[in-house]
């Protein structure tokens, strides 16, 4: 990665199940209107809720854009306003089918991939220092599995 990169990529997800408009993508589009400052080259991208397609696009992001930071914004299943700061993403335990009807073999996204990927950002410290009126902020080490 180019350590001088000023590129930040923020992704949201496309429609799935009953969510014909995914609020994560709507939030990302709104953020792009505001920008992240004049010195940041912000790129936004909608990821399909499809294991293989999302993997291919994420690999393309890192290979092509070589961002300083990538943030994936997801949709929490609860209807209340909530921000979940995920410390890591796990490779196993996925049992839900994607929009293409595919479920990873043995619940594993990348057969030869690492068990988990940790963010270099200390989400627990961020969690302790963030406050948004009317919105619950939660720290998690179990991405996509919080209820």
ROKEVO-322169 format. One record per atom (N, C-alpha, C, CB): residue number from 1; residue in one letter; x, y, z. Coordinates in pm, 1 decimal. Last residue first. Glycine has a CB too. Layout:
N
ATOM     n   res          u          v          w
ATOM   NUM     a          X          Y          Z
...
This chain:
147
ATOM     n   res          u          v          w
ATOM   147     x    -2681.8     -945.9     1786.7
ATOM   147     x    -2828.1     -946.6     1779.6
ATOM   147     x    -2882.4     -828.4     1855.0
ATOM   147     x    -2886.4    -1077.5     1835.7
ATOM   146     x    -2393.1     -986.5     1590.7
ATOM   146     x    -2459.6     -920.7     1704.2
ATOM   146     x    -2609.2     -924.0     1683.9
ATOM   146     x    -2410.9     -774.7     1721.0
ATOM   145     x    -2265.4    -1074.3     1368.0
ATOM   145     x    -2329.2    -1176.6     1450.7
ATOM   145     x    -2398.4    -1117.8     1572.9
ATOM   145     x    -2226.8    -1278.6     1494.6
ATOM   144     x    -2117.6     -894.2     1226.8
ATOM   144     x    -2230.8     -956.1     1161.5
ATOM   144     x    -2305.5    -1057.6     1243.4
ATOM   144     x    -2186.6    -1018.8     1040.1
ATOM   143     x    -1826.5     -946.3     1414.9
ATOM   143     x    -1891.8     -879.0     1301.4
ATOM   143     x    -2004.2     -961.2     1241.5
ATOM   143     x    -1790.2     -847.8     1193.8
ATOM   142     x    -1744.1     -936.2     1701.0
ATOM   142     x    -1811.1    -1047.4     1633.6
ATOM   142     x    -1893.7     -994.7     1516.7
ATOM   142     x    -1900.9    -1125.9     1732.7
ATOM   141     x    -1668.7     -746.3     1872.2
ATOM   141     x    -1559.6     -826.7     1817.0
ATOM   141     x    -1615.9     -943.1     1736.8
ATOM   141     x    -1467.3     -878.5     1929.4
ATOM   140     x    -1799.2     -414.8     1911.1
ATOM   140     x    -1816.8     -556.9     1885.1
ATOM   140     x    -1689.3     -619.9     1832.3
ATOM   140     x    -1929.9     -578.8     1786.9
ATOM   139     x    -1959.5     -148.3     2076.3
ATOM   139     x    -1831.5     -207.1     2036.0
ATOM   139     x    -1852.5     -356.7     2018.2
ATOM   139     x    -1718.5     -177.9     2141.6
ATOM   138     x    -2217.3       79.2     1986.8
ATOM   138     x    -2178.3      -49.3     2044.4
ATOM   138     x    -2042.5      -91.1     1989.0
ATOM   138     x    -2285.0     -157.9     2014.9
ATOM   137     x    -2426.6      344.4     2045.2
ATOM   137     x    -2298.9      307.2     1985.8
ATOM   137     x    -2248.7      184.0     2060.9
ATOM   137     x    -2194.5      426.0     1992.2
ATOM   136     x    -2748.8      463.4     1969.9
ATOM   136     x    -2666.9      373.8     2050.9
ATOM   136     x    -2539.2      341.4     1975.1
ATOM   136     x    -2744.3      244.1     2086.8
ATOM   135     x    -2853.0      793.6     1930.5
ATOM   135     x    -2803.6      673.9     1861.6
ATOM   135     x    -2718.2      592.7     1958.3
ATOM   135     x    -2721.8      711.8     1734.0
ATOM   134     x    -2915.3     1031.7     2053.3
ATOM   134     x    -3025.2      952.7     1999.3
ATOM   134     x    -2983.6      825.2     1928.8
ATOM   134     x    -3102.4     1034.9     1906.0
ATOM   133     x    -2606.2     1179.6     1979.8
ATOM   133     x    -2736.3     1194.4     2045.7
ATOM   133     x    -2843.6     1112.5     1975.0
ATOM   133     x    -2777.5     1341.8     2050.0
ATOM   132     x    -2321.7     1003.5     2004.3
ATOM   132     x    -2413.3     1058.5     1904.5
ATOM   132     x    -2551.4     1061.9     1969.4
ATOM   132     x    -2413.3      973.0     1770.3
ATOM   131     x    -1992.4      981.9     2092.2
ATOM   131     x    -2126.8     1000.1     2145.2
ATOM   131     x    -2210.9     1066.5     2037.8
ATOM   131     x    -2125.7     1084.6     2276.6
ATOM   130     x    -1686.7      823.3     2156.7
ATOM   130     x    -1785.2      869.7     2059.7
ATOM   130     x    -1922.0      878.1     2126.4
ATOM   130     x    -1790.0      775.9     1936.2
ATOM   129     x    -1500.2      706.5     2319.9
ATOM   129     x    -1489.9      850.1     2296.9
ATOM   129     x    -1592.0      905.6     2198.3
ATOM   129     x    -1353.6      882.0     2248.4
ATOM   128     x    -1532.7      435.9     2329.2
ATOM   128     x    -1533.3      507.9     2457.2
ATOM   128     x    -1539.3      659.4     2438.2
ATOM   128     x    -1409.4      471.4     2538.3
ATOM   127     x    -1500.3      376.8     2056.1
ATOM   127     x    -1630.0      356.4     2120.1
ATOM   127     x    -1640.7      436.1     2250.6
ATOM   127     x    -1652.7      207.1     2147.5
ATOM   126     x    -1224.7      417.8     2028.6
ATOM   126     x    -1318.2      501.4     1954.1
ATOM   126     x    -1455.9      497.0     2020.0
ATOM   126     x    -1327.2      455.5     1806.6
ATOM   125     x    -1136.5      207.5     2189.5
ATOM   125     x    -1104.1      345.3     2226.0
ATOM   125     x    -1198.2      442.2     2156.7
ATOM   125     x     -958.6      378.1     2190.3
ATOM   124     x    -1238.1       -2.3     2036.3
ATOM   124     x    -1280.7       12.4     2175.5
ATOM   124     x    -1252.5      153.9     2225.1
ATOM   124     x    -1209.7      -91.0     2265.3
ATOM   123     x    -1107.5       15.5     1793.2
ATOM   123     x    -1250.2       47.5     1797.7
ATOM   123     x    -1300.9       65.2     1941.0
ATOM   123     x    -1330.0      -61.7     1728.1
ATOM   122     x     -822.3      114.7     1682.6
ATOM   122     x     -869.8       62.4     1809.9
ATOM   122     x    -1015.4      105.1     1828.3
ATOM   122     x     -780.8      112.4     1928.4
ATOM   121     x     -744.2       14.9     1358.9
ATOM   121     x     -803.5      120.3     1440.7
ATOM   121     x     -856.1       56.1     1568.9
ATOM   121     x     -918.2      195.7     1363.4
ATOM   120     x     -683.6     -206.6     1224.8
ATOM   120     x     -570.9     -141.1     1291.5
ATOM   120     x     -618.4      -23.4     1376.9
ATOM   120     x     -468.1      -92.9     1187.8
ATOM   119     x     -902.0     -484.4     1258.4
ATOM   119     x     -881.4     -345.5     1217.5
ATOM   119     x     -760.8     -290.1     1291.3
ATOM   119     x    -1007.9     -258.9     1245.4
ATOM   118     x     -822.2     -819.8     1177.4
ATOM   118     x     -838.1     -715.7     1279.8
ATOM   118     x     -817.8     -578.1     1218.5
ATOM   118     x     -738.7     -737.4     1396.1
ATOM   117     x     -971.6    -1097.6     1047.3
ATOM   117     x     -891.7     -980.3     1011.0
ATOM   117     x     -924.9     -871.9     1112.3
ATOM   117     x     -920.5     -932.2      862.5
ATOM   116     x     -952.7    -1453.6     1101.8
ATOM   116     x    -1012.3    -1321.6     1121.1
ATOM   116     x     -915.3    -1214.0     1074.5
ATOM   116     x    -1050.7    -1299.5     1269.2
ATOM   115     x     -842.9    -1673.5      972.8
ATOM   115     x     -961.3    -1692.6     1057.0
ATOM   115     x    -1032.6    -1560.5     1084.0
ATOM   115     x     -922.2    -1758.5     1189.2
ATOM   114     x     -749.8    -1611.2      627.4
ATOM   114     x     -723.5    -1608.3      771.3
ATOM   114     x     -853.4    -1625.8      849.9
ATOM   114     x     -654.3    -1476.3      811.2
ATOM   113     x     -836.0    -1845.1      358.1
ATOM   113     x     -819.4    -1714.3      421.7
ATOM   113     x     -791.3    -1723.9      570.1
ATOM   113     x     -941.7    -1630.9      399.9
ATOM   112     x     -899.9    -2056.1      204.4
ATOM   112     x     -759.5    -2045.6      244.5
ATOM   112     x     -730.6    -1915.0      318.6
ATOM   112     x     -669.4    -2056.3      122.2
ATOM   111     x    -1178.3    -2009.0      176.9
ATOM   111     x    -1129.0    -2137.5      224.2
ATOM   111     x     -984.3    -2132.0      271.7
ATOM   111     x    -1142.2    -2239.8      115.6
ATOM   110     x    -1360.7    -1749.1      279.9
ATOM   110     x    -1238.7    -1774.3      202.1
ATOM   110     x    -1173.2    -1900.9      254.9
ATOM   110     x    -1139.6    -1652.9      209.7
ATOM   109     x    -1603.1    -1804.9      429.0
ATOM   109     x    -1599.2    -1713.8      313.0
ATOM   109     x    -1479.6    -1739.8      222.3
ATOM   109     x    -1595.9    -1569.4      360.2
ATOM   108     x    -1768.3    -2085.9      545.7
ATOM   108     x    -1637.3    -2019.9      537.2
ATOM   108     x    -1629.9    -1934.5      410.6
ATOM   108     x    -1522.4    -2124.8      538.6
ATOM   107     x    -1975.9    -2262.6      577.4
ATOM   107     x    -1988.6    -2130.4      638.2
ATOM   107     x    -1861.9    -2047.5      633.1
ATOM   107     x    -2031.2    -2144.6      779.1
ATOM   106     x    -1932.0    -2487.7      423.3
ATOM   106     x    -1900.1    -2495.8      566.2
ATOM   106     x    -1903.0    -2358.6      635.3
ATOM   106     x    -1763.1    -2559.3      584.7
ATOM   105     x    -1940.3    -2275.1      151.2
ATOM   105     x    -1916.3    -2411.8      195.5
ATOM   105     x    -1868.1    -2411.2      340.0
ATOM   105     x    -1813.6    -2482.0      104.0
ATOM   104     x    -2169.7    -1997.6      167.4
ATOM   104     x    -2034.1    -2052.2      158.9
ATOM   104     x    -2024.6    -2194.1      216.1
ATOM   104     x    -1936.9    -1960.9      232.3
ATOM   103     x    -2458.6    -1996.5      -25.3
ATOM   103     x    -2408.6    -1997.5      112.1
ATOM   103     x    -2270.7    -2062.0      107.9
ATOM   103     x    -2506.4    -2075.0      210.4
ATOM   102     x    -2658.9    -1828.1     -263.2
ATOM   102     x    -2534.7    -1898.7     -231.8
ATOM   102     x    -2503.6    -1887.3      -83.3
ATOM   102     x    -2417.6    -1843.2     -315.4
ATOM   101     x    -2860.9    -1675.3     -364.0
ATOM   101     x    -2895.9    -1807.8     -312.6
ATOM   101     x    -2775.7    -1890.9     -273.4
ATOM   101     x    -2975.4    -1882.1     -414.4
ATOM   100     x    -2796.8    -1422.6     -424.4
ATOM   100     x    -2788.7    -1517.3     -535.7
ATOM   100     x    -2827.1    -1659.0     -492.1
ATOM   100     x    -2647.4    -1517.4     -594.5
ATOM    99     x    -2797.9    -1291.7     -184.6
ATOM    99     x    -2906.7    -1260.8     -278.3
ATOM    99     x    -2906.1    -1352.6     -400.0
ATOM    99     x    -2896.8    -1116.3     -323.9
ATOM    98     x    -2690.7    -1560.8       37.0
ATOM    98     x    -2683.7    -1425.5      -17.3
ATOM    98     x    -2796.7    -1405.4     -118.5
ATOM    98     x    -2545.3    -1399.3      -83.4
ATOM    97     x    -2795.2    -1741.5      327.0
ATOM    97     x    -2775.3    -1733.6      182.7
ATOM    97     x    -2769.8    -1587.3      140.3
ATOM    97     x    -2888.0    -1808.4      107.0
ATOM    96     x    -2619.9    -1778.0      634.7
ATOM    96     x    -2728.2    -1716.7      558.0
ATOM    96     x    -2695.0    -1717.7      408.8
ATOM    96     x    -2753.9    -1572.3      606.3
ATOM    95     x    -2403.8    -1856.4      773.0
ATOM    95     x    -2503.4    -1959.4      743.4
ATOM    95     x    -2618.4    -1906.7      659.6
ATOM    95     x    -2557.1    -2017.6      871.4
ATOM    94     x    -2078.8    -1822.0      862.6
ATOM    94     x    -2181.9    -1760.6      778.2
ATOM    94     x    -2278.5    -1868.2      730.6
ATOM    94     x    -2118.2    -1686.4      656.8
ATOM    93     x    -1855.2    -1907.1      996.6
ATOM    93     x    -1979.3    -1893.8     1071.4
ATOM    93     x    -2093.1    -1831.5      992.8
ATOM    93     x    -1955.0    -1813.4     1192.6
ATOM    92     x    -1541.6    -1738.3      927.4
ATOM    92     x    -1629.5    -1855.4      938.4
ATOM    92     x    -1757.4    -1821.2     1013.9
ATOM    92     x    -1556.5    -1971.0     1008.5
ATOM    91     x    -1393.7    -1506.9      930.8
ATOM    91     x    -1402.7    -1579.5      804.5
ATOM    91     x    -1504.8    -1693.2      808.3
ATOM    91     x    -1267.3    -1634.5      768.1
ATOM    90     x    -1470.2    -1189.8     1078.1
ATOM    90     x    -1437.9    -1332.1     1087.6
ATOM    90     x    -1468.7    -1402.8      956.4
ATOM    90     x    -1515.5    -1397.7     1202.8
ATOM    89     x    -1329.1     -878.3     1147.9
ATOM    89     x    -1418.3     -955.7     1062.9
ATOM    89     x    -1375.0    -1100.6     1067.7
ATOM    89     x    -1418.5     -902.3      917.1
ATOM    88     x    -1314.6     -660.5     1433.9
ATOM    88     x    -1259.6     -760.0     1341.5
ATOM    88     x    -1369.9     -822.8     1258.5
ATOM    88     x    -1183.0     -868.6     1418.0
ATOM    87     x    -1444.7     -452.8     1556.9
ATOM    87     x    -1300.0     -459.7     1568.9
ATOM    87     x    -1239.8     -556.0     1467.6
ATOM    87     x    -1261.1     -501.2     1709.2
ATOM    86     x    -1706.5     -248.3     1462.0
ATOM    86     x    -1655.0     -384.5     1454.2
ATOM    86     x    -1502.7     -383.5     1459.1
ATOM    86     x    -1704.2     -454.1     1325.9
ATOM    85     x    -1939.3      -62.5     1606.4
ATOM    85     x    -1798.9      -51.2     1567.4
ATOM    85     x    -1737.0     -190.4     1575.8
ATOM    85     x    -1721.5       51.5     1658.6
ATOM    84     x    -2255.7       11.9     1517.4
ATOM    84     x    -2175.9      -97.2     1573.3
ATOM    84     x    -2035.0      -83.9     1517.5
ATOM    84     x    -2238.0     -238.1     1539.5
ATOM    83     x    -2505.4      232.4     1593.8
ATOM    83     x    -2375.8      222.8     1525.7
ATOM    83     x    -2300.0      110.6     1594.8
ATOM    83     x    -2294.9      360.1     1530.1
ATOM    82     x    -2856.6      274.5     1553.6
ATOM    82     x    -2743.8      209.2     1619.4
ATOM    82     x    -2619.7      215.4     1530.9
ATOM    82     x    -2778.3       63.0     1653.2
ATOM    81     x    -3193.0      321.8     1594.2
ATOM    81     x    -3070.4      386.1     1546.8
ATOM    81     x    -2951.8      331.0     1626.1
ATOM    81     x    -3079.4      541.7     1560.8
ATOM    80     x    -3390.2       21.3     1549.3
ATOM    80     x    -3349.9      142.6     1619.9
ATOM    80     x    -3217.6      195.1     1565.1
ATOM    80     x    -3338.2      115.8     1770.7
ATOM    79     x    -3441.1     -214.0     1429.0
ATOM    79     x    -3501.8      -96.3     1366.5
ATOM    79     x    -3459.5       32.6     1435.7
ATOM    79     x    -3653.5     -108.1     1368.2
ATOM    78     x    -3173.0     -447.6     1367.3
ATOM    78     x    -3270.4     -381.1     1453.9
ATOM    78     x    -3325.0     -257.0     1384.7
ATOM    78     x    -3206.7     -343.7     1589.8
ATOM    77     x    -2977.7     -524.7     1192.2
ATOM    77     x    -3110.9     -581.9     1175.1
ATOM    77     x    -3216.2     -516.2     1263.3
ATOM    77     x    -3106.8     -728.9     1203.7
ATOM    76     x    -2773.4     -276.9     1043.4
ATOM    76     x    -2805.9     -358.1     1159.9
ATOM    76     x    -2950.2     -405.3     1145.9
ATOM    76     x    -2785.1     -278.1     1293.1
ATOM    75     x    -2590.7     -266.0      755.6
ATOM    75     x    -2724.7     -242.9      807.5
ATOM    75     x    -2746.8     -335.2      926.1
ATOM    75     x    -2832.7     -265.7      697.7
ATOM    74     x    -2259.0     -122.5      726.0
ATOM    74     x    -2361.0     -225.9      711.8
ATOM    74     x    -2492.1     -184.9      774.7
ATOM    74     x    -2313.6     -355.0      773.1
ATOM    73     x    -1982.7        4.1      565.8
ATOM    73     x    -2100.1       41.1      644.8
ATOM    73     x    -2207.8      -62.9      619.0
ATOM    73     x    -2150.7      185.5      609.2
ATOM    72     x    -1647.8      -24.8      574.9
ATOM    72     x    -1765.8      -93.4      523.5
ATOM    72     x    -1882.1      -62.8      617.8
ATOM    72     x    -1741.4     -248.7      510.9
ATOM    71     x    -1378.9      168.9      483.4
ATOM    71     x    -1481.8      151.0      585.2
ATOM    71     x    -1602.2       86.7      517.9
ATOM    71     x    -1520.4      287.3      653.4
ATOM    70     x    -1035.7      181.7      436.4
ATOM    70     x    -1163.0      139.5      379.3
ATOM    70     x    -1258.5      113.9      494.1
ATOM    70     x    -1146.9       12.4      289.3
ATOM    69     x     -752.0      390.9      392.5
ATOM    69     x     -854.0      335.9      481.0
ATOM    69     x     -974.7      293.7      398.7
ATOM    69     x     -894.8      438.6      589.4
ATOM    68     x     -583.2      438.6      189.2
ATOM    68     x     -529.9      454.9      324.0
ATOM    68     x     -622.6      384.0      422.9
ATOM    68     x     -514.5      606.0      360.4
ATOM    67     x     -619.4      215.2      -94.4
ATOM    67     x     -661.9      320.6       -1.5
ATOM    67     x     -584.2      322.1      129.0
ATOM    67     x     -807.3      305.2       28.8
ATOM    66     x     -568.4      120.8     -371.1
ATOM    66     x     -470.6      119.4     -261.9
ATOM    66     x     -502.1      227.1     -157.7
ATOM    66     x     -328.6      139.7     -317.2
ATOM    65     x     -717.0       86.9     -602.3
ATOM    65     x     -715.9      219.0     -537.9
ATOM    65     x     -609.4      232.7     -429.6
ATOM    65     x     -851.1      247.4     -478.1
ATOM    64     x     -651.2     -185.4     -678.6
ATOM    64     x     -654.2      -73.3     -772.7
ATOM    64     x     -636.6       61.3     -704.5
ATOM    64     x     -783.8      -73.9     -849.3
ATOM    63     x     -647.5     -357.8     -454.9
ATOM    63     x     -548.4     -371.1     -561.4
ATOM    63     x     -538.2     -249.2     -650.3
ATOM    63     x     -580.1     -489.5     -644.8
ATOM    62     x     -864.8     -279.2     -297.8
ATOM    62     x     -729.6     -275.8     -240.9
ATOM    62     x     -621.6     -282.9     -349.2
ATOM    62     x     -711.4     -391.0     -142.3
ATOM    61     x    -1076.7     -309.5     -487.6
ATOM    61     x    -1054.8     -182.6     -415.8
ATOM    61     x     -909.9     -174.5     -367.9
ATOM    61     x    -1152.8     -169.4     -294.9
ATOM    60     x    -1053.2     -581.0     -555.9
ATOM    60     x    -1028.6     -478.1     -657.3
ATOM    60     x    -1001.4     -342.3     -592.3
ATOM    60     x    -1148.6     -467.6     -753.2
ATOM    59     x    -1133.6     -699.5     -318.2
ATOM    59     x     -996.7     -723.7     -367.9
ATOM    59     x     -958.9     -618.2     -471.2
ATOM    59     x     -984.4     -866.1     -429.7
ATOM    58     x    -1398.7     -608.6     -321.9
ATOM    58     x    -1308.8     -565.1     -214.5
ATOM    58     x    -1162.7     -586.9     -255.1
ATOM    58     x    -1340.0     -641.4      -83.1
ATOM    57     x    -1498.6     -743.4     -547.6
ATOM    57     x    -1493.4     -597.2     -545.9
ATOM    57     x    -1399.2     -544.9     -437.8
ATOM    57     x    -1632.9     -540.1     -524.7
ATOM    56     x    -1475.3    -1012.8     -464.5
ATOM    56     x    -1406.4     -965.7     -585.4
ATOM    56     x    -1392.1     -813.3     -585.0
ATOM    56     x    -1482.6    -1011.1     -711.6
ATOM    55     x    -1647.1    -1013.0     -237.9
ATOM    55     x    -1504.2    -1045.8     -224.9
ATOM    55     x    -1425.2     -991.5     -344.5
ATOM    55     x    -1484.5    -1199.4     -213.2
ATOM    54     x    -1891.9     -959.1     -362.4
ATOM    54     x    -1837.5     -864.3     -264.4
ATOM    54     x    -1687.2     -887.3     -247.1
ATOM    54     x    -1910.5     -878.4     -127.9
ATOM    53     x    -1918.9    -1191.5     -518.4
ATOM    53     x    -1911.1    -1060.1     -583.8
ATOM    53     x    -1852.4     -955.5     -489.2
ATOM    53     x    -2050.7    -1015.4     -631.8
ATOM    52     x    -1931.5    -1391.3     -318.3
ATOM    52     x    -1823.5    -1390.6     -417.3
ATOM    52     x    -1807.3    -1253.4     -482.3
ATOM    52     x    -1849.7    -1495.9     -524.7
ATOM    51     x    -2165.1    -1308.8     -153.2
ATOM    51     x    -2032.2    -1340.1     -101.3
ATOM    51     x    -1921.2    -1323.0     -204.9
ATOM    51     x    -2030.4    -1480.9      -49.2
ATOM    50     x    -2369.8    -1043.0     -187.0
ATOM    50     x    -2335.1    -1168.9     -253.1
ATOM    50     x    -2189.1    -1197.7     -219.1
ATOM    50     x    -2358.2    -1161.6     -410.2
ATOM    49     x    -2494.0     -784.8     -184.3
ATOM    49     x    -2502.5     -880.0      -73.5
ATOM    49     x    -2488.9    -1020.2     -134.0
ATOM    49     x    -2638.8     -864.1        7.5
ATOM    48     x    -2262.3     -564.9     -347.7
ATOM    48     x    -2380.1     -651.5     -351.7
ATOM    48     x    -2377.1     -745.8     -230.9
ATOM    48     x    -2385.4     -732.7     -485.5
ATOM    47     x    -2162.3     -245.7     -242.1
ATOM    47     x    -2127.8     -387.2     -249.8
ATOM    47     x    -2256.4     -469.2     -257.2
ATOM    47     x    -2041.0     -430.5     -127.5
ATOM    46     x    -2104.5       62.6     -380.9
ATOM    46     x    -2208.4      -25.9     -329.2
ATOM    46     x    -2163.6     -169.9     -350.2
ATOM    46     x    -2345.7        1.0     -398.8
ATOM    45     x    -1866.5      304.8     -288.1
ATOM    45     x    -1899.8      189.8     -371.2
ATOM    45     x    -2009.2      109.1     -302.5
ATOM    45     x    -1774.4      101.7     -397.9
ATOM    44     x    -1679.5      609.2     -306.9
ATOM    44     x    -1785.1      527.5     -248.8
ATOM    44     x    -1819.7      415.2     -345.7
ATOM    44     x    -1910.5      613.2     -216.2
ATOM    43     x    -1385.3      776.6     -223.4
ATOM    43     x    -1451.5      690.5     -321.8
ATOM    43     x    -1560.3      613.8     -248.7
ATOM    43     x    -1349.7      592.6     -392.3
ATOM    42     x    -1216.4     1075.4     -162.2
ATOM    42     x    -1320.2      982.7     -118.2
ATOM    42     x    -1381.6      908.2     -235.9
ATOM    42     x    -1428.7     1057.2      -41.6
ATOM    41     x     -930.8     1194.6      -89.2
ATOM    41     x     -989.6     1147.6     -214.7
ATOM    41     x    -1089.0     1037.4     -179.9
ATOM    41     x     -879.2     1095.8     -315.4
ATOM    40     x     -877.8     1468.0      115.7
ATOM    40     x     -913.2     1326.0      111.0
ATOM    40     x     -983.0     1294.8      -21.4
ATOM    40     x    -1004.2     1287.7      231.1
ATOM    39     x     -846.5     1736.4      137.7
ATOM    39     x     -724.9     1657.3      117.1
ATOM    39     x     -750.7     1507.3      109.2
ATOM    39     x     -627.6     1684.7      227.9
ATOM    38     x    -1093.1     1848.9      193.9
ATOM    38     x    -1034.5     1870.5       61.1
ATOM    38     x     -910.9     1786.4       33.3
ATOM    38     x     -999.5     2014.4       45.0
ATOM    37     x    -1326.0     1624.4      353.8
ATOM    37     x    -1224.1     1729.5      353.8
ATOM    37     x    -1154.8     1735.3      219.4
ATOM    37     x    -1121.3     1706.2      465.3
ATOM    36     x    -1502.8     1432.0      298.5
ATOM    36     x    -1419.9     1411.0      417.3
ATOM    36     x    -1310.1     1516.8      426.7
ATOM    36     x    -1357.8     1270.3      415.2
ATOM    35     x    -1846.2     1489.7      191.7
ATOM    35     x    -1702.2     1472.8      173.5
ATOM    35     x    -1632.0     1452.2      306.2
ATOM    35     x    -1643.2     1593.1      101.9
ATOM    34     x    -2117.5     1523.9      156.9
ATOM    34     x    -2047.9     1607.8      255.3
ATOM    34     x    -1896.3     1604.3      235.8
ATOM    34     x    -2082.8     1562.4      397.4
ATOM    33     x    -2177.0     1332.7      -30.5
ATOM    33     x    -2214.8     1471.7      -58.9
ATOM    33     x    -2142.0     1568.0       33.2
ATOM    33     x    -2366.3     1490.4      -44.6
ATOM    32     x    -2099.0     1104.0       97.3
ATOM    32     x    -2020.0     1147.6      -18.6
ATOM    32     x    -2053.1     1291.4      -57.4
ATOM    32     x    -2044.5     1054.4     -138.1
ATOM    31     x    -2296.8     1073.8      286.5
ATOM    31     x    -2163.3     1112.3      330.8
ATOM    31     x    -2079.8     1163.1      214.1
ATOM    31     x    -2093.3      994.4      398.3
ATOM    30     x    -2504.7      986.2      120.7
ATOM    30     x    -2516.1     1116.2      187.9
ATOM    30     x    -2378.9     1164.7      233.7
ATOM    30     x    -2612.5     1107.1      308.6
ATOM    29     x    -2404.8      735.5       49.0
ATOM    29     x    -2427.7      836.3      -55.2
ATOM    29     x    -2438.8      975.8        5.3
ATOM    29     x    -2554.9      803.3     -135.1
ATOM    28     x    -2406.1      613.1      301.0
ATOM    28     x    -2278.3      634.5      231.6
ATOM    28     x    -2293.9      740.4      122.6
ATOM    28     x    -2226.4      501.7      170.3
ATOM    27     x    -2681.6      598.0      349.3
ATOM    27     x    -2594.8      676.3      438.5
ATOM    27     x    -2462.2      709.4      371.3
ATOM    27     x    -2569.3      600.0      569.2
ATOM    26     x    -2759.6      423.3      144.9
ATOM    26     x    -2815.6      558.7      148.8
ATOM    26     x    -2729.0      649.2      236.4
ATOM    26     x    -2961.2      556.1      201.5
ATOM    25     x    -2625.6      192.9      222.8
ATOM    25     x    -2587.4      258.7       97.9
ATOM    25     x    -2639.3      401.6       94.5
ATOM    25     x    -2640.3      180.4      -22.8
ATOM    24     x    -2765.2      138.2      459.3
ATOM    24     x    -2620.1      156.8      463.9
ATOM    24     x    -2571.7      229.9      337.9
ATOM    24     x    -2548.1       20.0      478.1
ATOM    23     x    -3029.1       95.2      386.3
ATOM    23     x    -2996.1      222.8      450.4
ATOM    23     x    -2845.2      245.3      461.3
ATOM    23     x    -3058.5      228.7      588.9
ATOM    22     x    -3129.9      -33.5       88.2
ATOM    22     x    -3042.5      -59.9      202.1
ATOM    22     x    -2995.6       72.9      260.8
ATOM    22     x    -2921.0     -148.1      160.2
ATOM    21     x    -3435.1     -100.7      -23.5
ATOM    21     x    -3340.1       10.9      -20.9
ATOM    21     x    -3257.3      -10.0      104.5
ATOM    21     x    -3412.8      153.7      -21.7
ATOM    20     x    -3540.5     -342.9       38.4
ATOM    20     x    -3529.0     -308.0     -102.9
ATOM    20     x    -3439.7     -186.7     -123.1
ATOM    20     x    -3666.5     -281.6     -162.3
ATOM    19     x    -3522.6     -562.1      258.5
ATOM    19     x    -3460.9     -429.8      250.8
ATOM    19     x    -3437.0     -392.4      104.3
ATOM    19     x    -3327.7     -426.4      330.7
ATOM    18     x    -3599.7     -821.8      273.4
ATOM    18     x    -3706.6     -722.0      270.3
ATOM    18     x    -3653.0     -579.7      257.3
ATOM    18     x    -3791.4     -733.3      395.5
ATOM    17     x    -3314.7     -933.2      104.8
ATOM    17     x    -3438.7     -973.7      172.1
ATOM    17     x    -3545.1     -865.4      159.3
ATOM    17     x    -3412.2    -1004.1      320.6
ATOM    16     x    -3130.2     -647.9       -4.1
ATOM    16     x    -3139.2     -789.2       30.5
ATOM    16     x    -3265.6     -812.8      112.5
ATOM    16     x    -3013.2     -835.5      108.6
ATOM    15     x    -2946.0     -399.3     -193.5
ATOM    15     x    -3068.4     -456.9     -138.9
ATOM    15     x    -3052.9     -605.0     -103.7
ATOM    15     x    -3181.7     -439.5     -237.9
ATOM    14     x    -2598.1     -330.1     -104.0
ATOM    14     x    -2716.9     -324.8     -188.1
ATOM    14     x    -2835.8     -391.0     -121.5
ATOM    14     x    -2689.8     -390.4     -321.4
ATOM    13     x    -2403.6     -144.1      135.5
ATOM    13     x    -2450.5     -266.4       72.3
ATOM    13     x    -2577.9     -243.9       -6.9
ATOM    13     x    -2473.0     -373.4      176.3
ATOM    12     x    -2121.0       74.7      109.6
ATOM    12     x    -2249.1       37.2      167.5
ATOM    12     x    -2295.3      -84.8       91.5
ATOM    12     x    -2354.6      154.2      160.4
ATOM    11     x    -1788.0      188.9      171.9
ATOM    11     x    -1884.5      105.8      101.2
ATOM    11     x    -2013.5       93.1      181.7
ATOM    11     x    -1825.4      -33.1       72.9
ATOM    10     x    -1537.7      415.9      112.6
ATOM    10     x    -1648.9      382.9      202.4
ATOM    10     x    -1751.1      305.7      120.5
ATOM    10     x    -1712.8      512.4      267.5
ATOM     9     x    -1197.1      478.6       99.7
ATOM     9     x    -1309.1      412.9       34.0
ATOM     9     x    -1413.5      380.2      140.7
ATOM     9     x    -1262.9      283.7      -42.5
ATOM     8     x     -965.8      730.9       60.4
ATOM     8     x    -1051.3      661.6      156.3
ATOM     8     x    -1169.7      605.3       78.2
ATOM     8     x    -1098.8      757.7      272.8
ATOM     7     x     -643.1      832.4      -23.2
ATOM     7     x     -767.4      772.4      -69.6
ATOM     7     x     -838.1      699.6       44.3
ATOM     7     x     -740.4      676.2     -185.6
ATOM     6     x     -398.8      926.9       -0.5
ATOM     6     x     -501.8     1005.6       67.8
ATOM     6     x     -640.6      955.1       26.0
ATOM     6     x     -486.2     1158.0       35.2
ATOM     5     x      -89.5      761.1       42.8
ATOM     5     x     -223.9      762.4      -12.9
ATOM     5     x     -316.2      851.8       69.1
ATOM     5     x     -280.1      620.6      -19.4
ATOM     4     x      160.6      715.5      128.8
ATOM     4     x      125.3      855.4      104.9
ATOM     4     x      -16.6      870.1       50.0
ATOM     4     x      224.7      918.5        8.3
ATOM     3     x      195.8      446.5      131.9
ATOM     3     x      177.7      512.2      261.4
ATOM     3     x      142.5      659.4      246.2
ATOM     3     x      303.2      498.0      345.2
ATOM     2     x       49.6      224.2      -72.9
ATOM     2     x      118.2      352.1      -79.0
ATOM     2     x       92.1      428.0       50.2
ATOM     2     x       72.2      434.5     -202.2
ATOM     1     x       83.0     -118.4        0.0
ATOM     1     x        0.0        0.0        0.0
ATOM     1     x       87.0      124.0        0.0
ATOM     1     x      -94.2        0.2      120.0
